[in-house]
């Protein structure tokens, strides 16, 4: 018997997992990596939403866009009186060097969390490796693309959507970090550089020295080069639907991982993922 698609007209997905801090299933060894974590989170979020929101499969047939927000009000900062007691940290994983992706990621996060500005934004650029290329032409093209995104970040800062100009990057080596930081056109200087522990077991001395001189925090992370692949997203959608047609053709636009921390205590109050995806229907 031919399987009938659950959402045949769906072409846009926006999924907020809500707070996953206390999910016991994420403590299992198989979900230790950030990629396994987000894949499991997506599957659970989709399954939960389907069970809670729709009793009749016919309801899905006319959906072209699906906006799933599982973040409860108590896990946001919407009604918090002392916003200054909390720090909101985000990392934005981009599929393209797109200023619009950055804006959408920031605006969506602000809206969902019920806040006016983010305390920390780290940008993870696509197809980005720690070591700079010897191809000067390629590096110039790369920085033209980075510059477009960084300009939008500065615009967001001018709109008071970034607190204290706390913007950062992921996996920039010494050469690239110097180039971005020392660019006279850059008004918001990078204050954080997250380096993958796999690509850089020991921080290079030149990077450490430059960061110290310019008050840049050097942090480590263990995220994969591609946090969530299109194949991983398609697999998650397919598993929740059961129909191959539903789990085909999806592409990641951007991902935001957010965390709300209680200042001076190091306690994570809330943590979650927001995933934006699309597909083209024939």
N, C-alpha and C positions, 0 to 999 in steps of 0.2 A: 504493500500500500504506500502510495506516494505521500511523503510528509508535507504538510501545509505550513508555509512560513508563518511565524507568530506575528512579525511586523514587516510585511512585504514592502511598505512604502517608507520605511524609516531610513533617513540619510544623515541625521545629525544626532550625536549623543553628547550629553554633558552629565557627568556622574560625580557626585560628592559622596564619598564613603561615610562621612560623619566620623565621630571619634572612635578610633580603633585601639586606643591605649589598653583597654581591659579585655580585648578579645583573647580568650584562652587559646583558640586555635592557632594564633600567630606565634605562640610560644613553642610550637612543635619544631623539631630540627629541620624539617623539610621546608619551612617557611623562614629560615634564618636570613637568607639574602634579601636585599631590597626588591629584586625582581620577583622572586617567589612571593614576597609579601604583597606586592601590589596586584599580582595576578590572582592570588587567593582573595584579596580584598574586593576586587572587581566582581568575581564570581559570587561571593557572599552578598554583596550589595545588590547586584542584579536579581538574585534569587529572592532576597528579602523584599525588595520593592515589588516584584511580580506577585508574591503571595499577599502582600499587604494592600496593594492598590487596585488590583484587577481581578475580578471574579469570573469574567467572561472573556475568553480569548478573542472574541469578535471586536472587543474594545480597541485592540491594537491595530486593526487593519488600516485605519486611516491616519495613524500617527506618522508624521514626517520628521518631527523633532521630539526628542525625549530628554527632559531635564529632571534628573533624579537628585534630590538633595536630602540626604539622611542625617544631616547635622541637626541635632536637637538644640533648642534654645538654651538649655542649661549648659551645653558644651560650647556655645559660642560666647562672645563677649558683649552680646547685644544689651543686656540689662546690668552689666557690671558697673558699679559706681566708681571704683578705683582702677581705671584702665591703666594707670601708671604702675600698678603692682604686677602687671603682666607684660611679657615680651612675646611678640608674634614673629616667628621666624619662618621664612619660606625659601624653597628652592624651586625654580621654574625650569623645567626640561622642555626645550624648544625643538620642534622638528624642522624648522626653517629659521633663517636669519630674518625674522619678520617682526617689525615693530608692532604690528597689530596683534600678533600672538602674545607679546609681552603685555600690552594694554589689557587684552581680554583676560589673561591670567591674573593680573593684579586686581582689576575691577571686580572680577567674579569672586576672588578670595575676600576682598573687602566687604562685598555685599553679603556673602554667606556667613562671615564671622561677625558681622554687625559692627565694624570698626571703620575709622576714617583713614588710618595710615598703618603701614607695615613697618616693624622695627628693623627687619633685616630681609634683604632680597638677594639671593645668590642665583646667578644666571648660568645654566648649563647649556652650552651651544652644541648644535648637532655636528656629528662627525669630527669631534674635537679631540686631538691627542695631546699629551703633555709636552712632547718635544716639538720645538719649532721646526719648520721645514727650511731646507737650504735654498728652496726655490723662491727667490725674492718676489717674482711676479705673483705667485700663488699667495704668498704672505700679504702682499699689498691688497689683493682681491679680498682675502679673508678679513683684513682690517677695515676695508670699505664696508663689508657686511656687518661687522661688529659695530662699527661707528654708527650705522643707521639705527641699530637696536639701542645702543647706548644713548643716542640722542633722545629717543623716546623715553628712556629711563630718566633722563634729566628733566624732560617735560613733566613726567609723573612726580618727580621730586619738587618741581616748581609749583605743582598743584597740591603740595603738602600730603602726598600719598605715600611718601617714604619718610620715616622718622630719622632725623639726625644724619641724613645722607648716607645711611648704612647700606651700601650696595656692594656686592661682591661677585666674583667669578669662580668658575670651577676649572681646575686643571690648566692653569696658565703657568708656563715655565718662566724663568727669569727674563728672557728676551721679550716675550709677549707682554708680561706684566709691566715691564719698564716702558714699553712702547705705549700701552694704554694709559698708564699713570702719568707719564710725562708729556702726553699730547696736550699742547697748549689750548686746543679747542675743547678739551674735556674739563668741565667744571665740577662734576661729581666724580671724585677720585675713588677707585676701588679700595675698599677697606678690609676686604676678606678675599682670600684665595684658598679654595678647597682643593686639596690634591689627593688623587686616588692612591691609596696605600699600595696597590698592586703595581702601578706604573712608577711609583717613587717610594721605595722602601725607606730611604733616608733623604731628608730634604737637602737639596743642593746648597752648598755654602753661599753662592752668589744670590740665590733666592732668599735665603734666610737673612742675609745682610741687608739686602734692599728692603725687604719687608720691615725689618727692625728700624731702619733709618726713616721709613715713611709711615710708620704706625699702621702697618697692614697685618691683620691676623692671618697666620698660616694654620689652616685646619686640615684634617684628613677626612676622607669619606671612603666608602666601599661600594658605591653605586656602580653598576655595569655601564659600559660606554653607551649602551641603549637600555634605558631603565625598563621600558616595556616596548616590545616589538609589535609591529602590526599583526604578526602571526599570533603572539600572545593575546592580543586584544580579541582577534577573531575567534580564538579558541575559547576565551571566556564567554563571549556572546553565544557561541554555538552550544556550549555546555548548558547554558541557562535556557536556551530555546529548544534544543533538540533537533532543529532543522538546519541542514547544511546551508541553505540559501540565506538564512539569517546571519550566519557567521562568515560571510564572504565579503571581501572588498573594503573592509574597514581600515582607516588610516588614522594614526595618532596625529593630532594637531599640536597640543601642548599638554603638559602635566604639571600640576602644582602639588608639592608636598608641604603641608603646613603643620606647624606645631605652636601651641600656646603654652608658654612656660611661666611659672611663678618666679618672679625675680628674686634673686638672693637665696633661693632655696634649691634651684636646679630640678624642680619637679615639673614634669610634663603634665599639664592639665588636660590638653586635648591634642590629638594628632590625627591627620587624615590626608586623603588624596582627592584631588579634583582632576578628572580626565576629560579632555575635549577631543572628540573624534568625528570623522565624517566618512561617507562613502558616496560614490556616484552610481546611481541606478540606471541600468540600460533602458 
